[in-house]
Structures are given as C-alpha cells and as structure tokens.
Amino acid sequence: MAEVESFTLDHTAVKAPYVRLITVEEGAKGDKISNFDLRLVQPNENAIPTAGLHTIEHMLAGYLRDHVDGVIDCSPFGCRTGFHLIMWGEHDTVEVAKALKASLNDILNASWEDVQGTDIKSCGNYRDHSLFSAQEWCEKILAEGISSDPFERKVVE
C-alpha cells in the first residue's frame, strides 16, 4: 500500500489552528496542484461536531473562493479536526491562512440564508447542519489565531 503523507505527520507535535502545505504535485503537462492541511482544532484533543463541520464545509466552499484564487476543493478530514484544501498552482501558507481567517470571519457574520446547499436536492445529508455550531467553532478558532506554521505559532494578522 502507498504511504500517505498525512499519516506520517506527528499529530502530537502540531499546534492548531494552522495551515500546512502537504505537497505540490506536478502533472504530466506541468500543471501544479497544492494540497493544504487546514487544521482547525488540536488533533486528539477536540473534534468539531458533524453538523457544525458540515456547515463550515458548505460555507468554506464559497467563501474561500471569494478570498483566494485557484480553489479546486475543500473537504473535511474524517477525524473532524480540519480540512484538505486542494488548489491549482503554488500558494504560500500565509496567503492561505489569511483567506481561511477571512472565510471564518464571513461564517461568523453569516445568516442561515447564506448557507448554500441545505436542501434535499443539493446536499447528501441536508438534515445534518448547524450554523450555530459552525459559528461557535469559528469564534473559538479565530480567538486562538490561525498560524502559517504547524509546529510554531506564527499567527497571521
């Protein structure tokens, strides 16, 4: 079985919340894709409840695209501590951390009408959402500050 980089990370050594560049992959024609670890809570110490995480996922899908170019996908980790962010090209962790911070602020200031994809036709589990939980977690994450480094607290402004 191929070794997965994320499973080689020492989850006891990181200091969340942070943005970490996992890899930059280059395709056969030279196109580059970056994969980021957007870690919102400390692994093995906390996990965002599924309804709140689900709502954050739906909102990051739009808000990240408003704040940074090249977003392909933003998907939650099964452990519920953060997200993978896949982007075209090469990006700096500070740039991505600033976009994440702006997006979490957008969520904090949103209303239910701002949440995309919350009906039976547009979501595979439309009943499992909580804007209240999403906003509580965004407030906590923003209060802690988002670091551009996973091992040393370098909080972005």
Summary of the structure (lengths in Angstrom):
residues: 157
radius of gyration: 15.2
end to end distance: 40.8
largest distance: 44.4
contacts: 462
relative contact order: 0.21
helix: 34%
strand: 20%
